[in-house]
Amino acid sequence: MTRLDERLAEVLLRQVRGMTPRQAVRVLLEEGMIDRRACERLAIREEIQQLQKQGIPRCEAFEVVAEKFCCSYEKARNAFYNPSKN
């Protein structure tokens, strides 16, 4: 982490001090301090991986996840193959 990252982390920690982890995440999301798109990509990737563990082929998992997340097949595919976008 950079010095700036460390300072920002301290600011965020002060924002959520005394809260449960669930409360802290909700507050940070509501305040726009968490990257929703990054969270969505992670959730999509995790869901696809979970479906694959259940024996569902990857392309079919993309379809299931796209419907579940109300997004396009291409968005699900992109989230899976391109996990980090800056």
Summary of the structure (lengths in Angstrom):
residues: 86
radius of gyration: 16.2
end to end distance: 16.1
largest distance: 44.2
contacts: 202
relative contact order: 0.11
helix: 72%
strand: 0%
